[in-house]
Amino acid sequence: MATLLTMGQAAKNTGLTPKAIRLYELRGLIRTPPRSPGGYRL
C-alpha cells in the first residue's frame, strides 16, 4: 500500500511547489488525490 503524503511533503520530495502540484491536478496531469477529513490533499 502506498504511503499518503501531505501536499508539503510531496512538494519537498519532488522539488516542486505546492502551487505547481495543484496546477498539475487542475490540468489533469495528475489524478485527484484523496482528502483528509479536514479537506487537505493527501
C-alpha positions as CSV (number, residue, x, y, z in Angstrom):
1,M,0.0,0.0,0.0
2,A,1.2,3.5,-0.8
3,T,2.1,6.0,1.9
4,L,0.0,9.1,1.8
5,L,1.9,12.4,2.0
6,T,0.6,15.9,2.7
7,M,1.0,18.5,-0.1
8,G,4.0,20.0,1.6
9,Q,5.7,16.6,2.0
10,A,5.0,15.7,-1.7
11,A,6.3,19.1,-2.8
12,K,9.5,18.7,-0.8
13,N,10.1,15.2,-2.1
14,T,9.6,16.2,-5.7
15,G,11.3,19.6,-5.7
16,L,8.0,21.2,-6.9
17,T,6.0,23.9,-5.2
18,P,2.5,23.1,-3.8
19,K,1.1,25.6,-6.3
20,A,2.7,23.6,-9.2
21,I,1.2,20.4,-7.9
22,R,-2.3,22.0,-7.6
23,L,-1.9,23.3,-11.2
24,Y,-0.9,19.8,-12.5
25,E,-4.0,18.4,-10.7
26,L,-6.2,21.1,-12.2
27,R,-4.9,20.5,-15.7
28,G,-5.4,16.7,-15.4
29,L,-1.7,15.8,-15.5
30,I,-2.0,14.0,-12.1
31,R,-5.1,12.4,-10.7
32,T,-7.1,14.0,-7.9
33,P,-5.6,12.9,-4.6
34,P,-7.6,11.6,-1.7
35,R,-8.5,14.2,1.1
36,S,-8.2,14.1,4.8
37,P,-11.3,14.6,6.9
38,G,-10.2,18.2,7.2
39,G,-10.1,18.6,3.4
40,Y,-6.3,18.5,3.0
41,R,-4.8,16.8,-0.1
42,L,-3.0,13.6,0.8
